[in-house]
Amino acid sequence: MPQVRIIYCVPCGFLPRALQLANDLLNKYGNKYLKNFSVTLDTGDAGVFDVLVDGKLVFSRKAEGGRFPSVDEIAKAIEGK
């Protein structure tokens, strides 16, 4: 089942965005995958906000011009679409 990892920049104050994304994903998929779905938060710096699904980078804030991901973008990666 999907394992999502969110790496966020602490000095930049990205924790609230990371928490919101994690909460939205858990609300969306928590019941579907039950205990097999997990979202972990890891700290970083230098403006990082990366999202990995099963170890594969599916979103990088730096590569996307500084924007943050939508829940739908990450959902597509989780669902393999």
C-alpha positions as CSV (number, residue, x, y, z in Angstrom):
1,M,0.0,0.0,0.0
2,P,1.1,3.6,-0.6
3,Q,3.8,5.1,1.6
4,V,3.9,8.9,1.3
5,R,6.9,11.0,2.5
6,I,6.8,14.8,2.7
7,I,10.1,16.6,3.2
8,Y,9.7,20.2,4.1
9,C,11.9,23.2,4.9
10,V,11.9,24.0,8.6
11,P,13.6,27.5,8.4
12,C,11.1,28.5,5.6
13,G,8.1,27.7,7.9
14,F,6.6,25.0,5.6
15,L,5.5,22.8,8.4
16,P,1.8,24.0,8.2
17,R,1.7,23.2,4.5
18,A,3.2,19.8,5.1
19,L,0.7,19.1,7.9
20,Q,-2.2,20.2,5.8
21,L,-1.2,18.0,2.9
22,A,-0.6,15.1,5.2
23,N,-4.0,15.6,6.8
24,D,-5.8,15.9,3.4
25,L,-4.2,12.7,2.2
26,L,-5.0,10.8,5.3
27,N,-8.6,12.0,5.1
28,K,-8.8,10.9,1.5
29,Y,-7.0,7.6,1.7
30,G,-7.1,6.6,5.3
31,N,-10.3,4.6,5.1
32,K,-9.5,3.1,1.7
33,Y,-6.2,1.6,2.7
34,L,-6.8,1.4,6.4
35,K,-3.6,0.6,8.3
36,N,-1.5,0.1,5.2
37,F,-1.5,3.8,4.2
38,S,1.1,6.1,5.8
39,V,2.3,9.6,5.5
40,T,5.5,10.7,7.1
41,L,7.0,14.1,7.6
42,D,10.7,14.7,7.4
43,T,12.5,18.0,8.0
44,G,14.8,19.7,5.6
45,D,16.1,23.1,4.7
46,A,17.1,25.2,1.6
47,G,13.5,25.7,0.6
48,V,12.7,22.0,0.1
49,F,9.2,20.7,-0.2
50,D,9.4,17.3,-1.9
51,V,6.8,14.5,-1.9
52,L,7.7,10.9,-2.5
53,V,5.3,8.0,-3.0
54,D,6.8,4.6,-2.4
55,G,10.2,6.1,-2.6
56,K,9.7,7.8,-5.9
57,L,9.9,11.6,-6.1
58,V,6.5,12.8,-7.5
59,F,6.7,16.5,-6.6
60,S,9.5,18.9,-6.0
61,R,8.8,22.5,-5.2
62,K,12.1,23.6,-6.7
63,A,11.5,21.8,-9.9
64,E,8.0,23.3,-10.1
65,G,9.1,26.9,-9.8
66,G,8.4,27.4,-6.1
67,R,4.8,26.4,-6.0
68,F,3.3,23.8,-3.7
69,P,1.5,20.6,-4.7
70,S,-2.3,20.2,-4.7
71,V,-3.8,17.2,-3.1
72,D,-5.1,16.1,-6.5
73,E,-1.6,16.0,-7.9
74,I,-0.4,13.7,-5.2
75,A,-3.5,11.6,-5.4
76,K,-2.8,11.0,-9.1
77,A,0.7,9.7,-8.1
78,I,-0.8,7.5,-5.4
79,E,-3.4,6.1,-7.8
80,G,-0.9,5.6,-10.5
81,K,-2.6,7.9,-13.0
